[in-house]
Amino acid sequence: MELGMSARVVDGHTVLEVCGEVDVYTAPRLRERLIELFDLGSRHAVVDLNRVEFLDSTGLGVLVGALRRLRGVNGTFGLVCSHERLLKVFRITALDRVFLLYDTVEAATAVPGADAELPA
């Protein structure tokens, strides 16, 4: 399955909606897009995983890398994930204790952010 991504700004946060499968083949595209957004100034990011069908360890590694990168610049990084199949992955790996997990984009963007517009 393909990996689709679209970005928008919601309440000062760059929201990256991801759909499809995030695996060893597609995770590099996700990493590149996140790095691009960060390099263009995004410091408060939310990745919406609600349309992700599959997430493997490579995809988890990309998300951990993004979290570390934003923490290094005093940014924020949250994940929107309401599907049990993905939440189970976060619980099994204990990453539910590392990431801020939200049910909706609205909940995730209620945390104060400072990005005023989507980087080009």
C-alpha positions as CSV (number, residue, x, y, z in Angstrom):
1,M,0.0,0.0,0.0
2,E,1.1,3.5,-0.7
3,L,2.0,6.1,1.9
4,G,0.1,9.4,1.7
5,M,0.9,12.5,3.7
6,S,-0.6,16.0,3.9
7,A,0.3,18.9,6.2
8,R,-1.7,21.7,7.6
9,V,-1.6,24.2,10.5
10,V,-4.1,23.9,13.3
11,D,-3.9,26.2,16.3
12,G,-0.2,26.9,15.9
13,H,0.8,23.2,15.3
14,T,2.0,21.6,12.1
15,V,-0.3,18.6,11.7
16,L,1.0,15.9,9.3
17,E,-1.8,13.4,8.4
18,V,-0.4,10.1,7.4
19,C,-2.3,7.4,5.6
20,G,-1.4,3.9,4.4
21,E,1.4,1.7,5.7
22,V,4.5,3.0,7.5
23,D,7.0,0.2,7.1
24,V,10.7,-0.4,6.1
25,Y,9.9,0.7,2.6
26,T,7.8,3.8,3.3
27,A,9.3,5.1,6.6
28,P,12.2,6.9,4.8
29,R,9.6,9.1,3.1
30,L,7.9,9.9,6.4
31,R,11.3,10.8,7.9
32,E,12.2,13.0,5.0
33,R,8.9,14.9,5.2
34,L,9.2,15.4,9.0
35,I,12.8,16.7,8.6
36,E,11.7,19.0,5.8
37,L,8.9,20.5,8.0
38,F,11.3,20.9,11.0
39,D,14.1,22.4,8.8
40,L,11.5,24.9,7.5
41,G,10.7,26.0,11.1
42,S,8.0,23.7,12.5
43,R,8.6,23.4,16.2
44,H,5.2,22.1,17.3
45,A,4.2,19.0,15.4
46,V,1.4,16.5,15.5
47,V,1.4,13.4,13.5
48,D,-2.1,12.1,12.8
49,L,-1.9,8.3,12.5
50,N,-5.7,7.6,12.4
51,R,-5.5,6.6,8.7
52,V,-2.5,4.4,9.1
53,E,-3.2,0.7,8.5
54,F,0.2,-0.7,9.6
55,L,3.2,0.6,11.6
56,D,6.4,-1.4,12.0
57,S,9.5,-0.9,14.0
58,T,11.1,1.2,11.3
59,G,8.2,3.6,11.4
60,L,8.4,3.7,15.2
61,G,12.0,4.6,14.9
62,V,11.2,7.5,12.6
63,L,8.7,8.8,15.2
64,V,11.2,8.5,18.0
65,G,13.8,10.4,15.9
66,A,11.3,13.2,15.3
67,L,10.4,13.4,19.0
68,R,14.1,13.7,19.9
69,R,14.7,16.3,17.2
70,L,11.9,18.5,18.5
71,R,12.8,18.1,22.1
72,G,16.3,19.3,21.2
73,V,14.8,22.6,20.2
74,N,12.2,22.9,23.0
75,G,9.5,21.9,20.6
76,T,6.5,19.7,21.1
77,F,5.5,16.4,19.3
78,G,2.3,14.5,19.7
79,L,0.6,11.6,18.0
80,V,-3.0,11.2,17.2
81,C,-3.9,7.6,17.4
82,S,-7.3,6.2,18.3
83,H,-7.2,2.7,16.7
84,E,-6.6,-0.2,19.1
85,R,-4.3,-2.0,16.6
86,L,-1.8,0.8,16.7
87,L,-2.2,1.6,20.3
88,K,-1.3,-2.0,21.1
89,V,2.0,-1.5,19.3
90,F,2.8,1.6,21.4
91,R,1.8,-0.3,24.6
92,I,3.9,-3.4,23.8
93,T,7.0,-1.3,23.1
94,A,6.3,0.9,26.1
95,L,6.3,3.9,23.7
96,D,2.9,4.9,25.1
97,R,5.0,6.2,28.1
98,V,7.3,8.2,25.7
99,F,4.9,9.8,23.3
100,L,2.0,12.1,24.0
101,L,-0.9,10.2,22.5
102,Y,-4.2,11.8,21.7
103,D,-7.5,10.6,20.3
104,T,-8.1,13.6,18.0
105,V,-6.2,16.4,16.3
106,E,-8.3,18.9,18.3
107,A,-7.0,17.4,21.6
108,A,-3.5,17.3,20.4
109,T,-3.5,20.9,19.2
110,A,-5.1,22.2,22.4
111,V,-1.5,22.1,23.8
112,P,0.0,25.6,23.2
113,G,2.1,25.9,20.0
114,A,3.9,28.7,18.3
115,D,4.0,27.9,14.6
116,A,2.1,30.6,12.8
117,E,2.0,29.1,9.3
118,L,2.8,26.0,7.4
119,P,6.3,26.0,6.1
120,A,6.5,26.0,2.3
